[in-house]
């Protein structure tokens, strides 16, 4: 209501990132063995990709697709919701393989020691 839709998507993604890092680190993935700044950097990279995906899908739906079907009621909500859902698998895979992936040295040590 206070900023354009396109900017609102970016601002919401930034706010959600801070909470998401903490919750994901605590409840979703095992300890990576890397320093927090390394995880945060990788987490931010994955979220930038996710942000681009959400922005493209949401704006595309709102500006081009939904109007073609005559959908005007709650169009911003619908387009943003669909965009967020489309990015969930991308973000999960990115965080699993990059953000919170075990440090290679620690993983190699675990293999050598049989842990």
Secondary structure as UniProt FT lines:
FT   HELIX           5..27
FT   HELIX           36..60
FT   HELIX           61..65
FT   HELIX           66..68
FT   TURN            69..70
FT   TURN            73..74
FT   HELIX           75..94
FT   HELIX           95..99
FT   HELIX           104..113
//
